Amino acid sequence: MDKLYVADTPDAVKDAKGIHVLTANSGNGQAAQIFLEELAEAYGFTWTTTLVDIFTNEQKKECTL
């Protein structure tokens, strides 16, 4: 699994449990998180959420993968 990441990959990404959701704190992002909470309650589903600040263009930073 170490081949999925490069040296600059943040620990929050490397250590994510289950599905790793990258989302903004918006209506659609919150809807996805609510859906995942319902899956967790019903099926024991696991996920990790990382919020992306779209106002600082964080989502447009160059990816080193």
PQR file of N, CA, C, O and H, with PARSE charges and radii, in Angstrom:
ATOM      1  N   MET A   1       0.815  -1.186   0.000 -0.4000 1.5000
ATOM      2  CA  MET A   1       0.000   0.000   0.000 -0.0000 2.0000
ATOM      3  C   MET A   1       0.865   1.259   0.000  0.5500 1.7000
ATOM      4  O   MET A   1       0.371   2.336  -0.335 -0.5500 1.4000
ATOM      5  N   ASP A   2       2.109   1.154   0.357 -0.4000 1.5000
ATOM      6  CA  ASP A   2       2.976   2.319   0.389 -0.0000 2.0000
ATOM      7  C   ASP A   2       3.208   2.903  -1.008  0.5500 1.7000
ATOM      8  O   ASP A   2       3.664   4.041  -1.120 -0.5500 1.4000
ATOM      9  H   ASP A   2       2.510   0.279   0.630  0.4000 1.0000
ATOM     10  N   LYS A   3       2.910   2.161  -2.066 -0.4000 1.5000
ATOM     11  CA  LYS A   3       3.107   2.649  -3.430 -0.0000 2.0000
ATOM     12  C   LYS A   3       2.014   3.629  -3.848  0.5500 1.7000
ATOM     13  O   LYS A   3       2.125   4.251  -4.905 -0.5500 1.4000
ATOM     14  H   LYS A   3       2.539   1.237  -1.975  0.4000 1.0000
ATOM     15  N   LEU A   4       0.967   3.780  -3.046 -0.4000 1.5000
ATOM     16  CA  LEU A   4      -0.107   4.702  -3.370 -0.0000 2.0000
ATOM     17  C   LEU A   4       0.252   6.148  -3.060  0.5500 1.7000
ATOM     18  O   LEU A   4      -0.404   7.066  -3.552 -0.5500 1.4000
ATOM     19  H   LEU A   4       0.878   3.275  -2.188  0.4000 1.0000
ATOM     20  N   TYR A   5       1.271   6.359  -2.262 -0.4000 1.5000
ATOM     21  CA  TYR A   5       1.590   7.695  -1.785 -0.0000 2.0000
ATOM     22  C   TYR A   5       3.022   8.076  -2.104  0.5500 1.7000
ATOM     23  O   TYR A   5       3.890   7.217  -2.258 -0.5500 1.4000
ATOM     24  H   TYR A   5       1.804   5.613  -1.862  0.4000 1.0000
ATOM     25  N   VAL A   6       3.257   9.384  -2.202 -0.4000 1.5000
ATOM     26  CA  VAL A   6       4.605   9.913  -2.378 -0.0000 2.0000
ATOM     27  C   VAL A   6       5.060  10.482  -1.038  0.5500 1.7000
ATOM     28  O   VAL A   6       4.277  10.542  -0.090 -0.5500 1.4000
ATOM     29  H   VAL A   6       2.551  10.081  -2.077  0.4000 1.0000
ATOM     30  N   ALA A   7       6.296  10.891  -0.960 -0.4000 1.5000
ATOM     31  CA  ALA A   7       6.845  11.394   0.302 -0.0000 2.0000
ATOM     32  C   ALA A   7       6.083  12.616   0.827  0.5500 1.7000
ATOM     33  O   ALA A   7       5.983  12.808   2.039 -0.5500 1.4000
ATOM     34  H   ALA A   7       6.932  10.842  -1.730  0.4000 1.0000
ATOM     35  N   ASP A   8       5.549  13.437  -0.073 -0.4000 1.5000
ATOM     36  CA  ASP A   8       4.848  14.657   0.334 -0.0000 2.0000
ATOM     37  C   ASP A   8       3.371  14.440   0.689  0.5500 1.7000
ATOM     38  O   ASP A   8       2.680  15.391   1.055 -0.5500 1.4000
ATOM     39  H   ASP A   8       5.630  13.281  -1.058  0.4000 1.0000
ATOM     40  N   THR A   9       2.893  13.222   0.587 -0.4000 1.5000
ATOM     41  CA  THR A   9       1.492  12.963   0.906 -0.0000 2.0000
ATOM     42  C   THR A   9       1.251  13.235   2.382  0.5500 1.7000
ATOM     43  O   THR A   9       1.961  12.693   3.230 -0.5500 1.4000
ATOM     44  H   THR A   9       3.454  12.450   0.291  0.4000 1.0000
ATOM     45  N   PRO A  10       0.258  14.069   2.708 -0.5600 1.5000
ATOM     46  CA  PRO A  10      -0.013  14.379   4.120  0.2800 2.0000
ATOM     47  C   PRO A  10      -0.400  13.135   4.917  0.5500 1.7000
ATOM     48  O   PRO A  10      -1.033  12.221   4.388 -0.5500 1.4000
ATOM     49  N   ASP A  11      -0.019  13.108   6.185 -0.4000 1.5000
ATOM     50  CA  ASP A  11      -0.358  11.977   7.048 -0.0000 2.0000
ATOM     51  C   ASP A  11      -1.860  11.780   7.157  0.5500 1.7000
ATOM     52  O   ASP A  11      -2.322  10.646   7.289 -0.5500 1.4000
ATOM     53  H   ASP A  11       0.495  13.850   6.615  0.4000 1.0000
ATOM     54  N   ALA A  12      -2.637  12.867   7.105 -0.4000 1.5000
ATOM     55  CA  ALA A  12      -4.097  12.747   7.187 -0.0000 2.0000
ATOM     56  C   ALA A  12      -4.640  11.903   6.041  0.5500 1.7000
ATOM     57  O   ALA A  12      -5.642  11.205   6.201 -0.5500 1.4000
ATOM     58  H   ALA A  12      -2.261  13.788   6.998  0.4000 1.0000
ATOM     59  N   VAL A  13      -3.992  11.964   4.903 -0.4000 1.5000
ATOM     60  CA  VAL A  13      -4.415  11.159   3.755 -0.0000 2.0000
ATOM     61  C   VAL A  13      -3.914   9.721   3.909  0.5500 1.7000
ATOM     62  O   VAL A  13      -4.668   8.773   3.694 -0.5500 1.4000
ATOM     63  H   VAL A  13      -3.179  12.531   4.773  0.4000 1.0000
ATOM     64  N   LYS A  14      -2.659   9.564   4.276 -0.4000 1.5000
ATOM     65  CA  LYS A  14      -2.087   8.224   4.435 -0.0000 2.0000
ATOM     66  C   LYS A  14      -2.800   7.412   5.503  0.5500 1.7000
ATOM     67  O   LYS A  14      -2.960   6.200   5.361 -0.5500 1.4000
ATOM     68  H   LYS A  14      -2.046  10.335   4.450  0.4000 1.0000
ATOM     69  N   ASP A  15      -3.232   8.079   6.581 -0.4000 1.5000
ATOM     70  CA  ASP A  15      -3.810   7.388   7.725 -0.0000 2.0000
ATOM     71  C   ASP A  15      -5.343   7.322   7.689  0.5500 1.7000
ATOM     72  O   ASP A  15      -5.963   6.891   8.662 -0.5500 1.4000
ATOM     73  H   ASP A  15      -3.102   9.064   6.697  0.4000 1.0000
ATOM     74  N   ALA A  16      -5.952   7.742   6.587 -0.4000 1.5000
ATOM     75  CA  ALA A  16      -7.413   7.750   6.485 -0.0000 2.0000
ATOM     76  C   ALA A  16      -7.958   6.329   6.614  0.5500 1.7000
ATOM     77  O   ALA A  16      -7.373   5.375   6.101 -0.5500 1.4000
ATOM     78  H   ALA A  16      -5.448   8.092   5.797  0.4000 1.0000
ATOM     79  N   LYS A  17      -9.072   6.212   7.300 -0.4000 1.5000
ATOM     80  CA  LYS A  17      -9.733   4.914   7.491 -0.0000 2.0000
ATOM     81  C   LYS A  17     -10.915   4.821   6.539  0.5500 1.7000
ATOM     82  O   LYS A  17     -11.689   5.770   6.412 -0.5500 1.4000
ATOM     83  H   LYS A  17      -9.547   6.988   7.716  0.4000 1.0000
ATOM     84  N   GLY A  18     -11.059   3.688   5.875 -0.4000 1.5000
ATOM     85  CA  GLY A  18     -12.163   3.507   4.941 -0.0000 2.0000
ATOM     86  C   GLY A  18     -12.025   4.449   3.762  0.5500 1.7000
ATOM     87  O   GLY A  18     -10.923   4.689   3.268 -0.5500 1.4000
ATOM     88  H   GLY A  18     -10.430   2.917   5.978  0.4000 1.0000
ATOM     89  N   ILE A  19     -13.152   4.979   3.317 -0.4000 1.5000
ATOM     90  CA  ILE A  19     -13.147   5.947   2.224 -0.0000 2.0000
ATOM     91  C   ILE A  19     -12.650   7.283   2.750  0.5500 1.7000
ATOM     92  O   ILE A  19     -13.009   7.687   3.856 -0.5500 1.4000
ATOM     93  H   ILE A  19     -14.047   4.784   3.719  0.4000 1.0000
ATOM     94  N   HIS A  20     -11.832   7.969   1.972 -0.4000 1.5000
ATOM     95  CA  HIS A  20     -11.351   9.293   2.366 -0.0000 2.0000
ATOM     96  C   HIS A  20     -12.099  10.319   1.529  0.5500 1.7000
ATOM     97  O   HIS A  20     -11.926  10.385   0.312 -0.5500 1.4000
ATOM     98  H   HIS A  20     -11.541   7.641   1.073  0.4000 1.0000
ATOM     99  N   VAL A  21     -12.929  11.118   2.187 -0.4000 1.5000
ATOM    100  CA  VAL A  21     -13.759  12.112   1.518 -0.0000 2.0000
ATOM    101  C   VAL A  21     -13.101  13.482   1.647  0.5500 1.7000
ATOM    102  O   VAL A  21     -12.870  13.970   2.753 -0.5500 1.4000
ATOM    103  H   VAL A  21     -13.069  11.065   3.175  0.4000 1.0000
ATOM    104  N   LEU A  22     -12.802  14.093   0.510 -0.4000 1.5000
ATOM    105  CA  LEU A  22     -12.296  15.459   0.477 -0.0000 2.0000
ATOM    106  C   LEU A  22     -13.470  16.336   0.067  0.5500 1.7000
ATOM    107  O   LEU A  22     -14.001  16.179  -1.032 -0.5500 1.4000
ATOM    108  H   LEU A  22     -12.989  13.696  -0.389  0.4000 1.0000
ATOM    109  N   THR A  23     -13.880  17.248   0.925 -0.4000 1.5000
ATOM    110  CA  THR A  23     -15.084  18.024   0.668 -0.0000 2.0000
ATOM    111  C   THR A  23     -14.972  19.432   1.213  0.5500 1.7000
ATOM    112  O   THR A  23     -14.166  19.712   2.100 -0.5500 1.4000
ATOM    113  H   THR A  23     -13.448  17.375   1.819  0.4000 1.0000
ATOM    114  N   ALA A  24     -15.788  20.305   0.673 -0.4000 1.5000
ATOM    115  CA  ALA A  24     -15.920  21.656   1.211 -0.0000 2.0000
ATOM    116  C   ALA A  24     -17.076  21.647   2.202  0.5500 1.7000
ATOM    117  O   ALA A  24     -17.950  20.782   2.142 -0.5500 1.4000
ATOM    118  H   ALA A  24     -16.442  20.077  -0.048  0.4000 1.0000
ATOM    119  N   ASN A  25     -17.073  22.600   3.101 -0.4000 1.5000
ATOM    120  CA  ASN A  25     -18.156  22.690   4.078 -0.0000 2.0000
ATOM    121  C   ASN A  25     -19.325  23.440   3.431  0.5500 1.7000
ATOM    122  O   ASN A  25     -19.658  24.563   3.810 -0.5500 1.4000
ATOM    123  H   ASN A  25     -16.363  23.302   3.150  0.4000 1.0000
ATOM    124  N   SER A  26     -19.931  22.782   2.447 -0.4000 1.5000
ATOM    125  CA  SER A  26     -21.041  23.364   1.689 -0.0000 2.0000
ATOM    126  C   SER A  26     -22.258  22.462   1.854  0.5500 1.7000
ATOM    127  O   SER A  26     -22.185  21.413   2.494 -0.5500 1.4000
ATOM    128  H   SER A  26     -19.660  21.870   2.139  0.4000 1.0000
ATOM    129  N   GLY A  27     -23.351  22.872   1.282 -0.4000 1.5000
ATOM    130  CA  GLY A  27     -24.561  22.054   1.361 -0.0000 2.0000
ATOM    131  C   GLY A  27     -24.360  20.657   0.796  0.5500 1.7000
ATOM    132  O   GLY A  27     -24.757  19.669   1.413 -0.5500 1.4000
ATOM    133  H   GLY A  27     -23.411  23.724   0.762  0.4000 1.0000
ATOM    134  N   ASN A  28     -23.742  20.576  -0.381 -0.4000 1.5000
ATOM    135  CA  ASN A  28     -23.502  19.267  -0.992 -0.0000 2.0000
ATOM    136  C   ASN A  28     -22.500  18.444  -0.189  0.5500 1.7000
ATOM    137  O   ASN A  28     -22.659  17.232  -0.046 -0.5500 1.4000
ATOM    138  H   ASN A  28     -23.420  21.379  -0.882  0.4000 1.0000
ATOM    139  N   GLY A  29     -21.470  19.102   0.336 -0.4000 1.5000
ATOM    140  CA  GLY A  29     -20.492  18.392   1.162 -0.0000 2.0000
ATOM    141  C   GLY A  29     -21.117  17.854   2.436  0.5500 1.7000
ATOM    142  O   GLY A  29     -20.805  16.742   2.863 -0.5500 1.4000
ATOM    143  H   GLY A  29     -21.341  20.087   0.220  0.4000 1.0000
ATOM    144  N   GLN A  30     -21.989  18.630   3.036 -0.4000 1.5000
ATOM    145  CA  GLN A  30     -22.677  18.192   4.250 -0.0000 2.0000
ATOM    146  C   GLN A  30     -23.647  17.057   3.947  0.5500 1.7000
ATOM    147  O   GLN A  30     -23.798  16.143   4.758 -0.5500 1.4000
ATOM    148  H   GLN A  30     -22.242  19.533   2.688  0.4000 1.0000
ATOM    149  N   ALA A  31     -24.307  17.101   2.790 -0.4000 1.5000
ATOM    150  CA  ALA A  31     -25.227  16.030   2.412 -0.0000 2.0000
ATOM    151  C   ALA A  31     -24.480  14.705   2.279  0.5500 1.7000
ATOM    152  O   ALA A  31     -24.972  13.662   2.709 -0.5500 1.4000
ATOM    153  H   ALA A  31     -24.185  17.843   2.131  0.4000 1.0000
ATOM    154  N   ALA A  32     -23.291  14.752   1.681 -0.4000 1.5000
ATOM    155  CA  ALA A  32     -22.493  13.530   1.546 -0.0000 2.0000
ATOM    156  C   ALA A  32     -22.085  12.999   2.914  0.5500 1.7000
ATOM    157  O   ALA A  32     -22.104  11.789   3.139 -0.5500 1.4000
ATOM    158  H   ALA A  32     -22.891  15.599   1.332  0.4000 1.0000
ATOM    159  N   GLN A  33     -21.718  13.888   3.827 -0.4000 1.5000
ATOM    160  CA  GLN A  33     -21.322  13.457   5.163 -0.0000 2.0000
ATOM    161  C   GLN A  33     -22.505  12.854   5.932  0.5500 1.7000
ATOM    162  O   GLN A  33     -22.338  11.877   6.661 -0.5500 1.4000
ATOM    163  H   GLN A  33     -21.702  14.871   3.645  0.4000 1.0000
ATOM    164  N   ILE A  34     -23.684  13.430   5.769 -0.4000 1.5000
ATOM    165  CA  ILE A  34     -24.879  12.886   6.420 -0.0000 2.0000
ATOM    166  C   ILE A  34     -25.167  11.488   5.888  0.5500 1.7000
ATOM    167  O   ILE A  34     -25.498  10.584   6.654 -0.5500 1.4000
ATOM    168  H   ILE A  34     -23.820  14.224   5.177  0.4000 1.0000
ATOM    169  N   PHE A  35     -25.039  11.311   4.571 -0.4000 1.5000
ATOM    170  CA  PHE A  35     -25.238  10.000   3.969 -0.0000 2.0000
ATOM    171  C   PHE A  35     -24.255   8.982   4.540  0.5500 1.7000
ATOM    172  O   PHE A  35     -24.639   7.855   4.852 -0.5500 1.4000
ATOM    173  H   PHE A  35     -24.770  12.046   3.948  0.4000 1.0000
ATOM    174  N   LEU A  36     -22.991   9.373   4.678 -0.4000 1.5000
ATOM    175  CA  LEU A  36     -21.989   8.466   5.240 -0.0000 2.0000
ATOM    176  C   LEU A  36     -22.285   8.140   6.701  0.5500 1.7000
ATOM    177  O   LEU A  36     -22.050   7.015   7.142 -0.5500 1.4000
ATOM    178  H   LEU A  36     -22.679  10.289   4.425  0.4000 1.0000
ATOM    179  N   GLU A  37     -22.797   9.109   7.456 -0.4000 1.5000
ATOM    180  CA  GLU A  37     -23.189   8.839   8.845 -0.0000 2.0000
ATOM    181  C   GLU A  37     -24.309   7.813   8.906  0.5500 1.7000
ATOM    182  O   GLU A  37     -24.316   6.951   9.785 -0.5500 1.4000
ATOM    183  H   GLU A  37     -22.988  10.023   7.098  0.4000 1.0000
ATOM    184  N   GLU A  38     -25.251   7.899   7.981 -0.4000 1.5000
ATOM    185  CA  GLU A  38     -26.341   6.927   7.937 -0.0000 2.0000
ATOM    186  C   GLU A  38     -25.828   5.541   7.572  0.5500 1.7000
ATOM    187  O   GLU A  38     -26.288   4.544   8.129 -0.5500 1.4000
ATOM    188  H   GLU A  38     -25.245   8.599   7.267  0.4000 1.0000
ATOM    189  N   LEU A  39     -24.879   5.466   6.640 -0.4000 1.5000
ATOM    190  CA  LEU A  39     -24.269   4.177   6.305 -0.0000 2.0000
ATOM    191  C   LEU A  39     -23.534   3.590   7.504  0.5500 1.7000
ATOM    192  O   LEU A  39     -23.603   2.387   7.757 -0.5500 1.4000
ATOM    193  H   LEU A  39     -24.505   6.276   6.187  0.4000 1.0000
ATOM    194  N   ALA A  40     -22.831   4.445   8.236 -0.4000 1.5000
ATOM    195  CA  ALA A  40     -22.093   3.982   9.413 -0.0000 2.0000
ATOM    196  C   ALA A  40     -23.049   3.406  10.446  0.5500 1.7000
ATOM    197  O   ALA A  40     -22.776   2.361  11.038 -0.5500 1.4000
ATOM    198  H   ALA A  40     -22.776   5.422   8.030  0.4000 1.0000
ATOM    199  N   GLU A  41     -24.161   4.082  10.659 -0.4000 1.5000
ATOM    200  CA  GLU A  41     -25.129   3.608  11.652 -0.0000 2.0000
ATOM    201  C   GLU A  41     -25.767   2.290  11.226  0.5500 1.7000
ATOM    202  O   GLU A  41     -25.959   1.395  12.049 -0.5500 1.4000
ATOM    203  H   GLU A  41     -24.382   4.930  10.178  0.4000 1.0000
ATOM    204  N   ALA A  42     -26.093   2.173   9.949 -0.4000 1.5000
ATOM    205  CA  ALA A  42     -26.777   0.975   9.462 -0.0000 2.0000
ATOM    206  C   ALA A  42     -25.845  -0.214   9.238  0.5500 1.7000
ATOM    207  O   ALA A  42     -26.220  -1.358   9.497 -0.5500 1.4000
ATOM    208  H   ALA A  42     -25.937   2.900   9.281  0.4000 1.0000
ATOM    209  N   TYR A  43     -24.608   0.062   8.747 -0.4000 1.5000
ATOM    210  CA  TYR A  43     -23.738  -1.024   8.313 -0.0000 2.0000
ATOM    211  C   TYR A  43     -22.348  -1.025   8.932  0.5500 1.7000
ATOM    212  O   TYR A  43     -21.536  -1.892   8.607 -0.5500 1.4000
ATOM    213  H   TYR A  43     -24.304   0.992   8.537  0.4000 1.0000
ATOM    214  N   GLY A  44     -22.055  -0.086   9.808 -0.4000 1.5000
ATOM    215  CA  GLY A  44     -20.727  -0.020  10.393 -0.0000 2.0000
ATOM    216  C   GLY A  44     -19.674   0.491   9.417  0.5500 1.7000
ATOM    217  O   GLY A  44     -18.487   0.201   9.566 -0.5500 1.4000
ATOM    218  H   GLY A  44     -22.714   0.618  10.073  0.4000 1.0000
ATOM    219  N   PHE A  45     -20.105   1.241   8.435 -0.4000 1.5000
ATOM    220  CA  PHE A  45     -19.249   1.813   7.398 -0.0000 2.0000
ATOM    221  C   PHE A  45     -18.238   2.778   8.017  0.5500 1.7000
ATOM    222  O   PHE A  45     -18.567   3.485   8.969 -0.5500 1.4000
ATOM    223  H   PHE A  45     -21.069   1.478   8.314  0.4000 1.0000
ATOM    224  N   THR A  46     -17.012   2.818   7.488 -0.4000 1.5000
ATOM    225  CA  THR A  46     -15.964   3.685   8.014 -0.0000 2.0000
ATOM    226  C   THR A  46     -15.496   4.665   6.940  0.5500 1.7000
ATOM    227  O   THR A  46     -15.338   4.295   5.777 -0.5500 1.4000
ATOM    228  H   THR A  46     -16.745   2.245   6.714  0.4000 1.0000
ATOM    229  N   TRP A  47     -15.277   5.919   7.344 -0.4000 1.5000
ATOM    230  CA  TRP A  47     -14.761   6.931   6.432 -0.0000 2.0000
ATOM    231  C   TRP A  47     -14.020   7.996   7.210  0.5500 1.7000
ATOM    232  O   TRP A  47     -14.163   8.118   8.426 -0.5500 1.4000
ATOM    233  H   TRP A  47     -15.405   6.219   8.289  0.4000 1.0000
ATOM    234  N   THR A  48     -13.225   8.763   6.485 -0.4000 1.5000
ATOM    235  CA  THR A  48     -12.495   9.897   7.041 -0.0000 2.0000
ATOM    236  C   THR A  48     -12.824  11.110   6.177  0.5500 1.7000
ATOM    237  O   THR A  48     -12.859  11.010   4.950 -0.5500 1.4000
ATOM    238  H   THR A  48     -13.109   8.664   5.496  0.4000 1.0000
ATOM    239  N   THR A  49     -13.062  12.241   6.806 -0.4000 1.5000
ATOM    240  CA  THR A  49     -13.378  13.468   6.077 -0.0000 2.0000
ATOM    241  C   THR A  49     -12.260  14.485   6.248  0.5500 1.7000
ATOM    242  O   THR A  49     -11.783  14.715   7.359 -0.5500 1.4000
ATOM    243  H   THR A  49     -13.034  12.322   7.802  0.4000 1.0000
ATOM    244  N   THR A  50     -11.850  15.088   5.152 -0.4000 1.5000
ATOM    245  CA  THR A  50     -10.924  16.204   5.178 -0.0000 2.0000
ATOM    246  C   THR A  50     -11.608  17.369   4.490  0.5500 1.7000
ATOM    247  O   THR A  50     -12.019  17.263   3.335 -0.5500 1.4000
ATOM    248  H   THR A  50     -12.238  14.902   4.249  0.4000 1.0000
ATOM    249  N   LEU A  51     -11.729  18.481   5.200 -0.4000 1.5000
ATOM    250  CA  LEU A  51     -12.352  19.664   4.625 -0.0000 2.0000
ATOM    251  C   LEU A  51     -11.342  20.430   3.789  0.5500 1.7000
ATOM    252  O   LEU A  51     -10.197  20.614   4.201 -0.5500 1.4000
ATOM    253  H   LEU A  51     -11.395  18.567   6.139  0.4000 1.0000
ATOM    254  N   VAL A  52     -11.765  20.875   2.616 -0.4000 1.5000
ATOM    255  CA  VAL A  52     -10.945  21.651   1.696 -0.0000 2.0000
ATOM    256  C   VAL A  52     -11.491  23.072   1.674  0.5500 1.7000
ATOM    257  O   VAL A  52     -12.690  23.277   1.481 -0.5500 1.4000
ATOM    258  H   VAL A  52     -12.696  20.725   2.281  0.4000 1.0000
ATOM    259  N   ASP A  53     -10.622  24.043   1.868 -0.4000 1.5000
ATOM    260  CA  ASP A  53     -11.034  25.447   1.874 -0.0000 2.0000
ATOM    261  C   ASP A  53     -11.000  25.977   0.441  0.5500 1.7000
ATOM    262  O   ASP A  53      -9.934  26.322  -0.070 -0.5500 1.4000
ATOM    263  H   ASP A  53      -9.649  23.877   2.025  0.4000 1.0000
ATOM    264  N   ILE A  54     -12.163  26.043  -0.206 -0.4000 1.5000
ATOM    265  CA  ILE A  54     -12.216  26.467  -1.599 -0.0000 2.0000
ATOM    266  C   ILE A  54     -11.975  27.964  -1.760  0.5500 1.7000
ATOM    267  O   ILE A  54     -11.691  28.425  -2.866 -0.5500 1.4000
ATOM    268  H   ILE A  54     -13.029  25.763   0.209  0.4000 1.0000
ATOM    269  N   PHE A  55     -12.082  28.728  -0.678 -0.4000 1.5000
ATOM    270  CA  PHE A  55     -11.883  30.169  -0.767 -0.0000 2.0000
ATOM    271  C   PHE A  55     -10.401  30.551  -0.865  0.5500 1.7000
ATOM    272  O   PHE A  55     -10.073  31.675  -1.244 -0.5500 1.4000
ATOM    273  H   PHE A  55     -12.312  28.354   0.220  0.4000 1.0000
ATOM    274  N   THR A  56      -9.517  29.624  -0.526 -0.4000 1.5000
ATOM    275  CA  THR A  56      -8.080  29.878  -0.667 -0.0000 2.0000
ATOM    276  C   THR A  56      -7.496  29.117  -1.854  0.5500 1.7000
ATOM    277  O   THR A  56      -6.279  29.043  -2.018 -0.5500 1.4000
ATOM    278  H   THR A  56      -9.784  28.711  -0.218  0.4000 1.0000
ATOM    279  N   ASN A  57      -8.386  28.546  -2.687 -0.4000 1.5000
ATOM    280  CA  ASN A  57      -7.985  27.755  -3.861 -0.0000 2.0000
ATOM    281  C   ASN A  57      -7.123  26.552  -3.494  0.5500 1.7000
ATOM    282  O   ASN A  57      -6.297  26.112  -4.293 -0.5500 1.4000
ATOM    283  H   ASN A  57      -9.375  28.605  -2.554  0.4000 1.0000
ATOM    284  N   GLU A  58      -7.311  26.023  -2.302 -0.4000 1.5000
ATOM    285  CA  GLU A  58      -6.565  24.847  -1.857 -0.0000 2.0000
ATOM    286  C   GLU A  58      -6.734  23.675  -2.827  0.5500 1.7000
ATOM    287  O   GLU A  58      -5.806  22.893  -3.031 -0.5500 1.4000
ATOM    288  H   GLU A  58      -7.982  26.380  -1.653  0.4000 1.0000
ATOM    289  N   GLN A  59      -7.922  23.561  -3.420 -0.4000 1.5000
ATOM    290  CA  GLN A  59      -8.202  22.452  -4.334 -0.0000 2.0000
ATOM    291  C   GLN A  59      -7.425  22.569  -5.642  0.5500 1.7000
ATOM    292  O   GLN A  59      -7.358  21.610  -6.410 -0.5500 1.4000
ATOM    293  H   GLN A  59      -8.675  24.196  -3.255  0.4000 1.0000
ATOM    294  N   LYS A  60      -6.838  23.740  -5.899 -0.4000 1.5000
ATOM    295  CA  LYS A  60      -6.106  23.944  -7.158 -0.0000 2.0000
ATOM    296  C   LYS A  60      -4.599  23.859  -6.989  0.5500 1.7000
ATOM    297  O   LYS A  60      -3.855  24.100  -7.940 -0.5500 1.4000
ATOM    298  H   LYS A  60      -6.893  24.519  -5.275  0.4000 1.0000
ATOM    299  N   LYS A  61      -4.137  23.517  -5.780 -0.4000 1.5000
ATOM    300  CA  LYS A  61      -2.700  23.367  -5.580 -0.0000 2.0000
ATOM    301  C   LYS A  61      -2.200  22.196  -6.420  0.5500 1.7000
ATOM    302  O   LYS A  61      -2.927  21.230  -6.652 -0.5500 1.4000
ATOM    303  H   LYS A  61      -4.741  23.321  -5.008  0.4000 1.0000
ATOM    304  N   GLU A  62      -0.975  22.291  -6.862 -0.4000 1.5000
ATOM    305  CA  GLU A  62      -0.398  21.242  -7.694 -0.0000 2.0000
ATOM    306  C   GLU A  62      -0.292  19.935  -6.915  0.5500 1.7000
ATOM    307  O   GLU A  62       0.167  19.913  -5.773 -0.5500 1.4000
ATOM    308  H   GLU A  62      -0.385  23.076  -6.673  0.4000 1.0000
ATOM    309  N   CYS A  63      -0.712  18.881  -7.531 -0.4000 1.5000
ATOM    310  CA  CYS A  63      -0.646  17.545  -6.928 -0.0000 2.0000
ATOM    311  C   CYS A  63       0.692  16.928  -7.279  0.5500 1.7000
ATOM    312  O   CYS A  63       1.143  17.018  -8.421 -0.5500 1.4000
ATOM    313  H   CYS A  63      -1.085  18.899  -8.458  0.4000 1.0000
ATOM    314  N   THR A  64       1.330  16.299  -6.297 -0.4000 1.5000
ATOM    315  CA  THR A  64       2.640  15.702  -6.539 -0.0000 2.0000
ATOM    316  C   THR A  64       2.564  14.208  -6.784  0.5500 1.7000
ATOM    317  O   THR A  64       3.591  13.529  -6.763 -0.5500 1.4000
ATOM    318  H   THR A  64       0.963  16.226  -5.369  0.4000 1.0000
ATOM    319  N   LEU A  65       1.376  13.686  -7.013 -0.4000 1.5000
ATOM    320  CA  LEU A  65       1.244  12.236  -7.243 -0.0000 2.0000
ATOM    321  C   LEU A  65       1.678  11.837  -8.619  0.5500 1.7000
ATOM    322  O   LEU A  65       1.627  10.656  -8.964 -0.5500 1.4000
ATOM    323  H   LEU A  65       0.543  14.238  -7.030  0.4000 1.0000
TER
END
